Amino acid sequence: MNTDPFHPLIKENFHVESVDLNRLSELVAMFNRCSQTMIGEDDFSLEEYRLEYQVPGFNLEKSTRVVYTPDNRPVGVVEVWDHDPVPAHPYIWALVDPEWEGKGIGSAMMTWALVRARQALKRVPADLRVSVRSSVTANYQPARELLEDFDMTPIRQYLRMIIDLDEAPPAPEWPTGITLRPFRPDQDAEAVYRAEDEAFRDHWGYVEKPFETGFEEWKHYTLNHPDFDPTLWLIAMDADDIAGLARCVGVTSNDPDMGWVNVLGVRRPWRRRGLGLALLRHSFCALYQRGKKRAGLGVDSTSLTGAARLYERAGMHTARITTSYELELREGVESMTETVPA
């Protein structure tokens, strides 16, 4: 008996390979056909996905599969992100070309991905809980049904929030003692990473990584990003301490008129003093001065630190909802942040 989940497709003359970076433009075109169906716009760029597939430690050969039609067109892709030092929550990301849904491609990819994800069990200490995660655009029923067919259950929702910048945003009001200074890539990278990592320890889902691993991955995604612009990194200082920061980019892959707040974080000693709102408004002002008509960001809908409520107070509204799903593989002690310490 052939146990390869792709065997039925191969019998129909489909073929399956790992991601080939030489064919990345074809894959991204397929991704955008999917996003056009799901959300009505392109949501992927070639440059960003090339960066994604070259993150340190991620193995394309072992952790990805692409399904090609008999005439060699990519119509499905699945990724298993299990490259963390302690992969207690492997993440599955998958897309099927809408024209090829209903042919068993999604089921074959999910079956393969769950087998791959289970290999993480042997790399996680025996007392820790292990679960597989995935996510889908909340209003796209075929993707939701696929995950639920594999006994995955919804656990969280994430919001894409936007503000229109039709006029100059309100100026920020800085807490007493706070000053801004520019980001200096050659001097500040480690200090900013440590401050950001500390700020996000109180966010649901945070899992601590060894410094060397986390810092290298952070530099890959930030300093190597094709739209990296240090003049849009805002570092809030209290004397010699980094109190908070905002990391923005002036472009997004699907809307040239929108800037993006990639990260907004405030370290615990400086919270509830208005610093988060001031950083957000300063970000809006900086993007408005660049001629942007909109600004956006992503946030956990039930953020432990109340971030979603802050963004609503700043005038942002929800434009899209993504639902996160989970399948538990092993009971145990949860390694990620679930509550904010008192």
ChimeraX attribute file (.defattr): number of C-alpha atoms within 10 A of each C-alpha:
attribute: neighborCount
match mode: 1-to-1
recipient: residues
	/A:1	3
	/A:2	7
	/A:3	6
	/A:4	11
	/A:5	18
	/A:6	20
	/A:7	15
	/A:8	14
	/A:9	19
	/A:10	16
	/A:11	9
	/A:12	10
	/A:13	14
	/A:14	20
	/A:15	19
	/A:16	19
	/A:17	12
	/A:18	17
	/A:19	22
	/A:20	14
	/A:21	14
	/A:22	8
	/A:23	10
	/A:24	16
	/A:25	15
	/A:26	14
	/A:27	22
	/A:28	21
	/A:29	16
	/A:30	22
	/A:31	23
	/A:32	20
	/A:33	22
	/A:34	22
	/A:35	19
	/A:36	14
	/A:37	14
	/A:38	19
	/A:39	14
	/A:40	11
	/A:41	14
	/A:42	19
	/A:43	17
	/A:44	18
	/A:45	16
	/A:46	15
	/A:47	15
	/A:48	16
	/A:49	15
	/A:50	15
	/A:51	14
	/A:52	14
	/A:53	18
	/A:54	14
	/A:55	16
	/A:56	16
	/A:57	14
	/A:58	17
	/A:59	18
	/A:60	17
	/A:61	11
	/A:62	12
	/A:63	20
	/A:64	25
	/A:65	22
	/A:66	22
	/A:67	26
	/A:68	19
	/A:69	17
	/A:70	13
	/A:71	9
	/A:72	11
	/A:73	15
	/A:74	23
	/A:75	25
	/A:76	26
	/A:77	25
	/A:78	23
	/A:79	25
	/A:80	26
	/A:81	23
	/A:82	24
	/A:83	16
	/A:84	19
	/A:85	14
	/A:86	21
	/A:87	22
	/A:88	25
	/A:89	28
	/A:90	25
	/A:91	21
	/A:92	24
	/A:93	17
	/A:94	21
	/A:95	22
	/A:96	25
	/A:97	19
	/A:98	17
	/A:99	11
	/A:100	13
	/A:101	15
	/A:102	11
	/A:103	11
	/A:104	14
	/A:105	22
	/A:106	25
	/A:107	17
	/A:108	19
	/A:109	26
	/A:110	22
	/A:111	15
	/A:112	20
	/A:113	25
	/A:114	18
	/A:115	11
	/A:116	19
	/A:117	25
	/A:118	17
	/A:119	13
	/A:120	21
	/A:121	20
	/A:122	10
	/A:123	14
	/A:124	16
	/A:125	14
	/A:126	13
	/A:127	12
	/A:128	16
	/A:129	19
	/A:130	27
	/A:131	23
	/A:132	25
	/A:133	23
	/A:134	20
	/A:135	22
	/A:136	22
	/A:137	18
	/A:138	16
	/A:139	14
	/A:140	13
	/A:141	11
	/A:142	15
	/A:143	20
	/A:144	20
	/A:145	12
	/A:146	14
	/A:147	22
	/A:148	15
	/A:149	12
	/A:150	13
	/A:151	12
	/A:152	20
	/A:153	18
	/A:154	17
	/A:155	12
	/A:156	16
	/A:157	19
	/A:158	21
	/A:159	19
	/A:160	17
	/A:161	20
	/A:162	22
	/A:163	21
	/A:164	17
	/A:165	19
	/A:166	10
	/A:167	9
	/A:168	12
	/A:169	20
	/A:170	12
	/A:171	11
	/A:172	18
	/A:173	13
	/A:174	18
	/A:175	13
	/A:176	9
	/A:177	9
	/A:178	17
	/A:179	14
	/A:180	15
	/A:181	11
	/A:182	13
	/A:183	19
	/A:184	13
	/A:185	11
	/A:186	7
	/A:187	9
	/A:188	12
	/A:189	16
	/A:190	16
	/A:191	12
	/A:192	18
	/A:193	16
	/A:194	14
	/A:195	18
	/A:196	22
	/A:197	21
	/A:198	16
	/A:199	20
	/A:200	21
	/A:201	20
	/A:202	20
	/A:203	21
	/A:204	18
	/A:205	16
	/A:206	14
	/A:207	18
	/A:208	16
	/A:209	13
	/A:210	10
	/A:211	13
	/A:212	9
	/A:213	13
	/A:214	18
	/A:215	16
	/A:216	13
	/A:217	14
	/A:218	18
	/A:219	15
	/A:220	16
	/A:221	17
	/A:222	16
	/A:223	14
	/A:224	12
	/A:225	16
	/A:226	12
	/A:227	15
	/A:228	17
	/A:229	15
	/A:230	16
	/A:231	14
	/A:232	18
	/A:233	22
	/A:234	22
	/A:235	21
	/A:236	24
	/A:237	16
	/A:238	15
	/A:239	10
	/A:240	6
	/A:241	11
	/A:242	21
	/A:243	24
	/A:244	26
	/A:245	26
	/A:246	21
	/A:247	23
	/A:248	27
	/A:249	23
	/A:250	21
	/A:251	17
	/A:252	17
	/A:253	14
	/A:254	13
	/A:255	14
	/A:256	12
	/A:257	17
	/A:258	23
	/A:259	27
	/A:260	21
	/A:261	20
	/A:262	14
	/A:263	17
	/A:264	22
	/A:265	22
	/A:266	24
	/A:267	20
	/A:268	15
	/A:269	9
	/A:270	16
	/A:271	15
	/A:272	11
	/A:273	12
	/A:274	15
	/A:275	24
	/A:276	26
	/A:277	20
	/A:278	19
	/A:279	25
	/A:280	22
	/A:281	20
	/A:282	20
	/A:283	26
	/A:284	30
	/A:285	21
	/A:286	21
	/A:287	27
	/A:288	23
	/A:289	13
	/A:290	12
	/A:291	14
	/A:292	22
	/A:293	19
	/A:294	19
	/A:295	26
	/A:296	21
	/A:297	19
	/A:298	19
	/A:299	19
	/A:300	20
	/A:301	18
	/A:302	16
	/A:303	17
	/A:304	15
	/A:305	19
	/A:306	13
	/A:307	19
	/A:308	22
	/A:309	13
	/A:310	15
	/A:311	21
	/A:312	14
	/A:313	11
	/A:314	17
	/A:315	13
	/A:316	19
	/A:317	17
	/A:318	19
	/A:319	11
	/A:320	15
	/A:321	19
	/A:322	19
	/A:323	18
	/A:324	19
	/A:325	23
	/A:326	22
	/A:327	20
	/A:328	14
	/A:329	17
	/A:330	16
	/A:331	12
	/A:332	12
	/A:333	12
	/A:334	16
	/A:335	17
	/A:336	17
	/A:337	17
	/A:338	14
	/A:339	14
	/A:340	11
	/A:341	7
	/A:342	3
